[in-house]
Amino acid sequence: MRTYEQYLDMVNDTIARLALPETPARLYQPITYTMTQGGKRLRPVLTLMATDAMGGDSALALQAAAGVEMFHNFTLLHDDVMDRAAVRRGQPTVHRKWNDNVAILSGDAMLTLATGLVAQVPGACLAEVLHTFNRTAMEIYEGQQHDMDFESRNDVTVEQYMHMIRLKTSVLLGCACRIGALIAGAPDDACQALYDVAVNTGLAFQLRDDVLDVWGDPKTFGKATGGDILNNKKTFLLISAQQLAQDEDASELRYWLTEKKVMPDFKVQAVTELYERLGVRQRAEQAIDTYTQRALDGLAAVPMSDEGREAFAALINRLVSRDH
């Protein structure tokens, strides 16, 4: 097993070597712009880690890992258009730097390029890898649609929210690990066990993201905080607040969800204070701890090397305690 940083170097080197055409520039330049902004590269690193931990050779998984990262960034391009997001990883989003049409079309190209990269796996596992990749893609689209549907609903439950983030976020982490395990030649039950570990990690990861969007430091978080509050986004925090708020707190929360003519900074501060008063951050932290423990406990069922198990446990703890 290598360190996270070593795997990260392998991923970045592979991505840097991807040869994209120069024309038409407005199709390919946004892809290069997006793929060279860095980031945690969590998903491709998981693919390489899984391959090595399950007894395979991570060198055989490099193209697939790059494809998983390309796919992830494709979803971000389109999400930013739908969310009207202005900043991603501290830089202007593609639709802001160019325009919506450029972001949509470049995202489409990234999806096709990603599929081609994932398809460059050893032939023995190709069919199952592509099945996993395509199934995951459809689940992510379903999750995004649920997320958009939630915007017009006031009856979303925590259970429905957790199902949505499982689809929108967690399954791609599971896919990354499953592809790596498949490339290593692991049996299906082992692939599924590692997949489940990654899915639980993803749930904790997204809940941490919800918390950071409110209480994170924009300098380390990579984008402005308070965006979820300003957009009335149905997060674990807002849904929990709606369930817990009574009397004056409930009236105040309804006001902030319906009033249009308010100063953004004032709304973020007021809702944050309401969250703190209701204890929703503590509830989120408890949920993060629950899913983290499920992930760590699940590692015991994965037939991998002790070194691999230790590496995955360290990464899980690192992800859920992050500040960005």
Protein Blocks (a to p, Z undefined) as FASTA:
>chain_A
ZZfklmmmmmmmmmmmpccdfbdfklmmmmmmmmmngpjklmmmmmmmmmmmnopafklm
mmmmmmmmmmmmmmmmmmmmmnopabgghiacfklmmmmklmmmmmmmmmmmmmmmmmmc
cfklmmmmmmmmmmmmmmmmmmmmmmmmmmmpckbcfklmmmmmmmmmmmmmmmmmmmmm
mmnopafklmmmmmmmmmmmmmmmmmmmmmmmmmmcfklnopaehklmmnopacfklmmm
mmmpgcjlmmmmmmmmmmmbbcfklmmmmmmmmmmmnommmmmmmmmmmmmmmmmmmmmm
pccdfklmmmmmmmmmmmmmccZZ
